Amino acid sequence: MKQKGKCITGDPIIVDSYTSDWETVRLHPTIFYRRQDEFQKGFKTVKGLYAEIDMGQFVVIRFSEKADMTAFHKRHHDYV
């Protein structure tokens, strides 16, 4: 597991364990990958850390700060 900017990356199991108590948004994989560029633009403004974990049936986006999750919901409420 390592940190690239504000994103936590690495083995999905380890990242999932490390971020398990963070604020979570679940998205269908087709929505996530179709809108990934839009989501990436929004991730540049997060104050804390975030992680993207592909679980197969859904993609989990986790935020260390509740304000970041709230901003994500406001920006992308049509897709969440």
C-alpha positions in Angstrom: 0.0 0.0 0.0 1.3 3.5 -0.8 0.0 7.0 -1.2 0.0 8.8 -4.5 -0.9 12.4 -3.8 -4.0 12.1 -1.8 -5.0 8.6 -3.1 -4.3 5.4 -1.2 -3.4 2.6 -3.7 -2.1 -0.9 -3.5 -3.5 -4.4 -2.9 -7.3 -4.1 -2.7 -7.5 -6.3 0.5 -5.0 -4.2 2.4 -6.5 -0.9 1.2 -10.0 -2.1 2.1 -8.8 -3.1 5.6 -6.9 0.2 6.1 -9.9 2.4 5.0 -12.7 0.3 6.4 -13.9 3.0 8.8 -13.8 5.9 6.3 -16.9 7.4 4.7 -18.0 5.2 1.8 -19.7 5.6 -1.6 -20.6 2.6 -3.6 -21.0 2.8 -7.4 -21.8 0.3 -10.1 -18.6 -0.4 -12.1 -20.0 0.8 -15.4 -21.0 4.2 -13.9 -17.6 4.5 -12.2 -15.5 3.7 -15.3 -17.7 5.7 -17.7 -17.4 8.8 -15.4 -13.9 8.2 -14.1 -12.5 11.4 -15.7 -15.2 13.5 -14.0 -14.5 11.8 -10.7 -10.8 12.3 -11.0 -11.2 16.1 -11.5 -13.2 16.2 -8.3 -10.6 14.2 -6.4 -8.1 17.0 -6.9 -10.0 19.1 -4.5 -10.3 16.7 -1.5 -8.9 17.9 1.8 -8.2 14.5 3.2 -7.3 11.1 1.6 -9.4 8.9 -0.6 -9.2 5.4 -2.0 -10.9 3.7 -5.0 -11.4 0.0 -4.6 -12.9 -2.2 -7.4 -14.7 -5.0 -5.6 -16.1 -6.6 -8.8 -19.8 -6.1 -8.4 -19.3 -2.5 -7.3 -16.6 0.1 -6.9 -16.0 1.6 -3.4 -14.8 5.2 -3.0 -13.7 6.0 0.5 -12.9 9.4 2.0 -11.1 10.0 5.2 -13.0 13.3 5.7 -16.8 13.5 5.8 -16.8 16.9 4.1 -15.1 15.3 1.0 -17.8 12.7 0.7 -20.5 15.3 1.0 -18.8 17.4 -1.7 -18.6 14.3 -3.9 -22.3 13.6 -3.4 -23.2 17.3 -4.3 -21.0 17.2 -7.4 -22.2 13.8 -8.7 -25.7 13.4 -7.2 -27.1 12.2 -10.6 -24.8 9.1 -10.5 -24.7 8.2 -6.8 
